Amino acid sequence: MKGKIAVVGTGNVGMAYVYSMVNSGVASEIVLIDINEASAEANARDIADGNIFYPRKVNIYAGQYSDITDAELVCITAGAVQKPGESRMELLSRNRSIMTSIANSIMKTAFDGIILIAANPVDVMTSLFAEVSNYDKTKIIGSGTNLDSARFRQNISNYLNVNPKYIHGMIIGEHGDSSVPLYSVTTVGPKPILDYIIENPNYDLAGLTHCYEDARDAAYKIIEGKGSTYFGIGASLKEITKAVLDDQKVILPLTVYNDNVYDIDNIYIPLPALIGEDGVEEVIKLNLTPDEFDKLKISANLLASKLK
Ligand code: NAD
């Protein structure tokens, strides 16, 4: 396995991702690209200094787009961040030109691996990358609601006092204010959570709703406290990268192209997807309740409106 990846944007998110990667031994070669070349150089040196302590030696260096040709995955984290109280969608005007220039730079190379996008608003940025690049749609992935879903599962875990690994569930739709929690497919071990709650007087739907709302609004709270979020998304990006590099065939809620799988616009939107070395190998069709489907449609319409 080669294990070569590149990161475009070596700010807080880019470097939290890289730090998570090197501490998990996921990659053997990492190229750092940033318009601030001095910062990319310094970050490469800083990470390389820890090589003796990582499970796998990593060749990390500041580079150019010409260095990504043989990479298996390029992760794009370059972009402006939300100010306190600002929504992800409000970043669109500032990040549109950055994503356009990065897509053009990548397309000038012979890179043919997987594109993983984290810059916000991530679903619109993923669509924008696809539009500008005309690249294979199944090789373009946005970080989607993988982090939102992790927050949701952890909140439920705390609420019910059950190990989060045994809470299965997802948030889909926009990585943002119009996201959709899928209570209908959320389970505690093998048991549907709605049954679990009905049968247990200690829990109720209001408590479950709070688990979702706290997950949806988590970034606002973190940004208010420390200016930006990066460790959680860094770990989430690492897991997605591992799924691709190790051909894991895992099912994650990521920003993927809805190619007539759901009866919504054919746009990039977070949906459950089978992820392996070829990128998006299948978009998983769920039997949503009418309420969940209506909410997904509202979210899809909102994303589509931002692309015009
Ligand atoms: P940051 O300001 O710390 O870093 C951004 C980096 O991008 C800087 O190093 C900057 O020099 C670089 N950059 C800007 N324009 C560039 C270009 N054209 N080419 C290459 N590099 C360029 O910001 P951050 O905290 O790392 O956040 C980055 C993005 O990630 C933001 O859009 C933020 O909203 C987003 N984000 C997404 C999630 C998610 O769940 N998807 C979570 C947190 C943050």
Residues whose N, C-alpha, C, O or C-beta is under 5 A from the ligand:
A	BS01	NAD	V8 G9 T10 G11 N12 V13 G14 I33 D34 I35 N36 T77 A78 G79 A80 V81 Q82 I98 A118 A119 N120 V122 S143 L147 S228 T229 I233
